[in-house]
């Protein structure tokens, strides 16, 4: 395998330190409809699983180094920041209604920050 070492990455207009891309970027995210389980957009998510009311699993195409990545999940205006409850190759997503009980949501978003394996 070859290694490319650079200090900055540029698109010709904007330049950012390589460390920002490696360490400061989302490693996986998804936006999906939790009622129909249709993925609307995603990065590094290979599939979605409906585990029951308001309970989903997004399987990652490329795993993290551990399951300790930071995970932002939310729907219907409720957001919670916590450690991902899945494994290094998945992120678990829970959605809740205004009564704070599990509820399938039409708009679901999830983001994982961590290190890729």
TATALIN-V405608 format. One line per field, one symbol per residue. ss: DSSP state (@ for helix, = for strand, . for the rest). phi: phi as a letter, one per 20 degrees, with the letter a starting at -180 (. if undefined). A space follows every 10 residues. Layout:
# TATALIN-V405608
ss = ???
phi = ???
This chain:
# TATALIN-V405608
ss = .......=== ....===@@@ @@@....=== ===....=== ===.====== ==..====== ...=.....= =====..=== ===......= ====.=.... .=.....=== ===..=.
phi = .ecddceccc dnddccfgff ffdddfeabb cbefeeldfe aacmdeadce epgmcccdee fcfefbeefe cdcaalndcb dbfgeedfdb cecdccefem dgbfcfcccb bcdrdff
